[in-house]
Amino acid sequence: MAELTGKYLVGVFDDDDVILHAVPQIRRAGVKIHDVYSPFPIHGLDDALGLPRTRIGIAAFLFGLTGTTCALTMMTWMMGIDWPMNIGGKDYISLPNFIPITFELTVLFTAFGMVTTFFVTNGLSPNPTPVMFDPRSTDNKFVMAIELGKNKMSEEDITKVLRDSGAGEVNIKQF
């Protein structure tokens, strides 16, 4: 997880619809939003925040392709080159016989690769230090964090925009 440093303005909202409609208003006002935290997923929030579409499918395909390549290379080497065996009169390199193991290694590489990708991209380590802008964001509140150092507007102007957008309270958090 990336270390946060700086001064943040934290807007606390009571309703998911209010924060979902507040995000475009705040972005139109010229405020750069650091992130929005909620106790459950809000559908459409990633589009409202302007986040790019995920590329996780590409990563999954590449892990699967790696598993397929490793399986076919391994079996071709073992059964056809290193120690060729005549089993039931079949060819040394017989692709129909390789299908089950190829499938299993493709799934295995994809699963392990995706779990590793998930942990790395989300900054999860064995002893993570969570960054909590407001502890109520895990229970019943919706929190919008705005880094003051990355915005050209003053703290008072951003506070006014947050309050006009429906924030119940606005706090300052220093990391």
Disulfide bonds with the S-S distance in Angstrom:
none
